[in-house]
Amino acid sequence: MKLIVDFANLHQIKEMYSYYPVDGVTTNPSILAKEGKNPYEVLKAIREFIGSNSELHVQVVSLDAEAIVKEAHKIREELGASTYVKVPVTREGLKAIKILAKEGVNITATAIYTQMQAYLAGKAGALYAAPYVNRIDNLGADGVKVAKEIHDIFKKNELKTEVLAASFKNSQQVLELAKYGVGAATIAPDVIEGLIKLDAVTCAVEAFTKDFEKLCGKGKTMINC
Ligand code: G3P
């Protein structure tokens, strides 16, 4: 499962890239709004930092198919042809996905709440489909189960589309999908940090340090003991 950062703040993206094995960055209009700057200024800085081999996913805002296609072209022109264009799976979105897929554009179908939306987006040619795990949970349904079923639908129908699960609020949701082997998960920095936060681990490491310092003195390590 690829691990992607769902955020647009360059400082935090750099932090995530230096500490964690991450594969790319996803954004959406709400995430970009938090930066309060021109979206292309923010996205170009991210692209420059992550390089052309890391995935960058950028969402369109237009609602009708023709405008979505134009917006996708502009996004690729500004940020490179490898950029994944995120298209919400509405009726117009599906029409745009069909057109863009024929042109060879990398498409991430987004705003997915149902298995059927994902199936249609996959058949239309999207490379990723992004179910909103926690938002589905908040509707009283089971977001992890929806994401797993979408993964199964893609495999059983021999579609090349992969799940890019999104909207996580806790480690358990991420773990369940890693165990299932979905294609990717995109996660906000605070939730990524939570993946490794465990008091028992901190205590164990502190005890090792104390024992070693008793043996060799304060601040000593295997470098200078
Ligand atoms: O891009 C969509 C997804 O990341 C939404 O996440 O946390 O706003 O539900 P969230």
Residues whose N, C-alpha, C, O or C-beta is under 5 A from the ligand:
A	BS01	G3P	D6 T27 N28 R135 A166 S167 F168
